[in-house]
């Protein structure tokens, strides 16, 4: 009888699947912290986790653990090596939130271009004359550079094209045919692409621990350029970004993800008037939250039924020795 630890609140549809499964017991920890769920891992055969970290120390304490299901697609906070050392598969959800992330990316882009928060504050205060600055700009005709051209990047490309943007994309693991099929210009010279971009939007994982947009890359951008990161914290070097914004070397940034979440109250990007920020919420629409909950719950149940889709397993090599039974 598998005992499943659910870490963090998930949509009722996902909980209903788990509650209806025969021979399953549940422990739900709603507080979104490691400290809240760590005391319960010792009894868990499976853990369904949201964005909370899962370090090696917690994995070592979970002696009965047989699988982990991520309520999402990212797994930066999970020690995959520690799981693999014990042949514990880490499953992620499929394409359930790309629509939401793509739409949120465009929202940040539009909000910066149209200076939505600045104008809103002006109307609520005494700044009606702000309208005479003519500082908003159109997306039509502007060049969008996508760093990463997976499912989300491709959806952003379609949305941006509908706004009349010229779309380029950089993704060194893809063949040129993948870009051609979407009507997007493939970038091979990244420095040159950064220099001509009006908007840079990041949609790739962190691989080597280095920021994709550091001080050097930010220095290549035009003063009118904006940067959007709705992918992973750490892809943009935050100190360098804050310095570039404060100096007026770039026009703005829209961020949904940060190195530390939540960012500390004294973080310079929180004080900047050139940023629009959101709390790692891009993938969490009403619709995608339900899809993620259902998919992550199904992954747990499918594992114990012996039918977990290998395509959804991050460390799929361990499936050869993973055992769903006690």
C-alpha positions in Angstrom: 0.0 0.0 0.0 1.9 3.1 -1.2 1.9 6.1 1.1 2.1 9.4 -0.9 3.3 12.7 0.5 1.8 15.7 -1.3 4.0 18.8 -0.7 2.2 22.0 -1.3 -1.5 22.6 -2.3 -2.5 21.3 -5.7 -5.7 21.6 -7.7 -8.7 19.6 -6.4 -8.8 17.5 -9.6 -5.3 16.1 -8.9 -6.2 15.4 -5.3 -9.4 13.7 -6.3 -7.4 11.2 -8.4 -5.1 10.4 -5.5 -8.0 10.1 -3.0 -9.9 7.8 -5.3 -7.0 5.5 -6.0 -7.4 2.1 -4.2 -4.8 1.1 -1.7 -3.2 4.5 -1.4 -2.7 6.6 1.8 -2.0 10.3 1.7 -0.2 12.9 3.8 -0.7 16.5 2.6 1.6 19.3 3.8 0.3 22.7 2.6 3.1 24.9 3.8 5.5 25.6 0.9 8.8 25.1 2.8 11.3 22.4 3.2 11.1 22.6 6.9 7.4 21.9 6.8 7.5 18.7 4.8 10.9 17.2 5.8 9.6 15.6 9.0 7.2 13.5 7.0 9.5 12.0 4.3 10.5 9.0 6.3 7.1 7.3 5.7 6.7 8.3 2.1 6.8 5.8 -0.8 6.3 8.7 -3.2 6.5 12.4 -2.9 4.6 14.8 -5.1 6.3 18.2 -4.8 5.8 21.7 -6.1 8.6 24.2 -6.0 10.1 23.3 -2.6 13.7 22.2 -2.6 14.6 18.5 -2.3 18.2 18.3 -1.2 20.2 15.1 -0.7 19.7 15.3 3.1 16.0 15.0 2.7 16.3 12.2 0.1 18.6 10.3 2.5 16.0 10.6 5.2 13.3 9.2 2.9 14.3 5.5 3.3 11.0 4.2 1.8 11.0 6.6 -1.2 10.5 5.0 -4.6 9.6 7.9 -6.8 9.3 11.7 -6.9 6.7 13.5 -9.1 7.3 17.2 -9.8 4.2 19.4 -10.1 5.8 21.2 -13.1 8.6 20.8 -15.6 11.6 22.4 -13.8 13.7 20.4 -11.4 16.5 22.7 -10.5 15.6 22.5 -6.8 15.8 18.7 -6.7 19.0 16.8 -6.2 18.6 14.4 -9.2 22.0 12.8 -8.6 20.9 11.8 -5.1 17.7 10.3 -6.5 19.6 8.4 -9.2 22.1 7.0 -6.8 19.1 5.1 -5.2 17.4 4.3 -8.5 14.5 6.7 -7.7 12.9 8.2 -10.8 12.0 11.8 -11.0 8.9 12.4 -13.1 7.8 15.8 -14.5 4.6 16.8 -16.2 4.3 17.0 -20.0 3.3 20.0 -22.0 0.7 21.4 -19.6 1.9 25.0 -19.0 3.5 26.2 -22.2 0.4 28.2 -23.2 0.3 30.0 -19.8 4.0 30.7 -19.8 4.0 32.0 -23.3 1.0 34.3 -22.6 2.7 35.6 -19.4 5.9 36.3 -21.4 3.9 38.4 -23.8 2.1 40.1 -20.9 5.5 41.2 -19.4 6.7 42.3 -22.9 3.6 44.4 -23.6 3.5 45.8 -20.0 7.1 47.1 -20.5 6.5 48.4 -24.0 3.3 50.2 -23.0 4.6 51.2 -19.6 1.5 49.9 -18.0 2.6 50.2 -14.3 4.0 53.7 -14.8 0.8 54.9 -16.4 -1.4 53.2 -13.8 0.6 54.9 -11.0 0.4 58.3 -12.9 -3.4 58.2 -13.1 -3.8 57.2 -9.4 -1.4 60.0 -8.4 -0.9 63.4 -9.9 1.0 62.4 -13.0 -1.6 62.8 -15.8 0.9 64.8 -17.8 3.0 61.6 -18.2 1.0 61.0 -21.3 2.9 63.8 -23.0 6.2 62.0 -22.7 5.5 59.7 -25.7 7.6 57.0 -24.1 5.7 53.8 -24.9 6.6 51.9 -28.0 5.0 49.4 -30.4 6.0 45.8 -30.7 5.2 45.7 -34.4 8.3 45.7 -36.5 10.6 45.1 -33.5 13.0 42.2 -33.3 12.5 39.6 -30.7 15.4 37.3 -29.8 14.3 34.0 -28.2 17.1 32.3 -26.2 15.7 28.7 -26.3 13.3 27.4 -28.8 11.5 24.5 -27.2 7.7 24.3 -26.7 7.4 27.6 -24.8 9.8 29.5 -27.1 7.8 28.3 -30.1 4.5 29.4 -28.6 6.0 32.8 -27.8 7.2 33.0 -31.4 3.7 32.5 -32.8 2.2 35.1 -30.4 5.0 37.6 -31.2 4.5 37.1 -35.0 0.8 37.9 -34.5 2.0 41.3 -33.2 4.1 41.8 -36.3 7.4 41.2 -34.6 10.5 39.9 -36.4 11.4 36.7 -34.5 14.9 35.2 -34.2 15.9 32.3 -32.0 19.0 30.8 -30.6 19.1 27.2 -29.5 22.4 25.4 -30.2 20.9 21.9 -29.8 18.4 22.3 -32.6 18.9 21.8 -36.3 18.1 24.7 -38.7 15.1 22.8 -40.0 13.4 23.2 -36.6 13.5 27.0 -37.0 12.6 27.0 -40.6 9.5 24.9 -39.8 8.3 27.7 -37.6 9.2 30.6 -39.9 11.8 31.9 -37.4 15.3 33.0 -38.2 18.0 30.8 -36.7 20.8 32.6 -34.9 24.3 31.3 -35.0 26.1 34.5 -34.0 24.6 35.3 -30.6 26.6 38.4 -30.0 25.4 40.0 -33.3 21.8 38.9 -32.5 21.9 40.5 -29.1 23.2 43.8 -30.6 20.2 44.0 -33.0 17.5 42.7 -30.6 14.7 45.0 -29.3 13.5 42.3 -26.9 15.4 39.3 -25.5 13.3 36.6 -23.9 14.8 33.5 -22.2 13.3 30.1 -22.5 16.0 27.6 -21.8 17.2 25.5 -18.8 20.3 26.2 -16.7 22.9 23.7 -17.7 26.4 24.7 -16.6 25.4 27.0 -13.7 26.5 30.1 -15.6 24.1 32.9 -16.5 23.0 33.1 -20.1 22.8 36.9 -19.8 25.7 38.3 -17.8 27.4 41.7 -17.8 29.1 41.0 -21.1 25.9 40.0 -22.9 23.8 42.8 -21.4 26.4 45.3 -22.6 25.8 44.2 -26.1 22.1 45.3 -26.0 20.8 48.6 -27.2 19.7 51.2 -24.6 16.1 50.7 -25.8 16.1 46.9 -25.4 14.2 45.0 -22.8 14.9 41.6 -21.2 12.2 39.0 -20.2 12.9 36.0 -18.1 10.0 33.6 -17.4 12.2 30.5 -17.5 14.7 30.0 -14.7 16.3 32.0 -12.0 20.0 32.4 -12.6 19.7 32.7 -16.4 20.2 36.4 -16.0 22.9 37.7 -13.7 20.8 39.8 -11.4 23.5 42.2 -10.1 24.6 43.0 -13.7 21.0 43.4 -14.8 20.3 45.9 -11.9 23.4 47.8 -12.8 22.4 48.0 -16.5 18.9 49.2 -15.6 20.1 51.8 -13.1 22.6 53.2 -15.6 20.1 53.3 -18.4 22.1 50.9 -20.5 18.9 49.0 -21.2 15.3 50.1 -21.0 13.6 47.5 -18.9 13.2 44.0 -17.6 10.3 41.7 -16.9 11.1 38.9 -14.5 9.0 36.0 -13.2 11.9 34.1 -11.7 14.8 34.9 -9.4 18.0 33.4 -8.0 16.4 33.4 -4.5 12.7 33.1 -4.3 11.2 35.1 -2.9 13.9 37.8 -3.5 15.1 39.6 -0.3 13.3 42.9 0.4 16.5 44.9 -0.3 17.0 43.3 -3.7 17.9 46.1 -6.2 15.6 44.8 -8.9 12.7 45.3 -6.5 13.6 49.0 -6.2 14.0 49.6 -9.9 11.4 51.7 -11.7 12.4 49.9 -14.9 11.2 46.4 -13.9 7.9 44.6 -13.9 8.0 41.5 -11.6 5.8 38.5 -10.8 6.2 35.7 -8.2 7.2 32.7 -10.4 3.6 32.5 -11.6 4.0 32.3 -15.4 3.0 28.7 -15.6 0.2 28.9 -13.0 -3.0 29.9 -14.7 -6.3 28.3 -13.6 -6.2 25.9 -16.5 -2.5 24.9 -16.3 -2.7 24.5 -12.5 -5.4 21.8 -13.0 -3.4 20.1 -15.8 -0.2 20.1 -13.7 -2.0 18.6 -10.7 -3.7 15.9 -12.8 -0.5 15.0 -14.6 1.7 14.9 -11.5 -0.9 12.8 -9.7 -1.2 10.4 -12.7 2.6 10.0 -12.8 2.6 8.8 -9.2 -0.2 6.3 -9.8 1.2 5.2 -13.1 4.5 4.4 -11.5 3.0 2.1 -8.9 0.9 0.5 -11.7 4.0 -0.1 -13.7 3.1 2.2 -16.6 4.9 5.4 -16.0 5.8 7.1 -19.3 9.6 7.1 -19.7 9.4 10.3 -21.7 8.3 12.1 -18.5 11.2 10.8 -16.4 14.3 13.1 -16.0 16.6 10.3 -14.9 15.0 7.6 -17.1 18.1 5.3 -16.9 17.0 4.3 -13.4 13.7 2.9 -14.7 15.6 -0.3 -15.5 16.1 -1.0 -11.7 13.4 1.1 -10.1 10.9 -1.0 -8.2 7.3 0.3 -7.5 6.6 -2.4 -4.9 7.7 -2.3 -1.3 
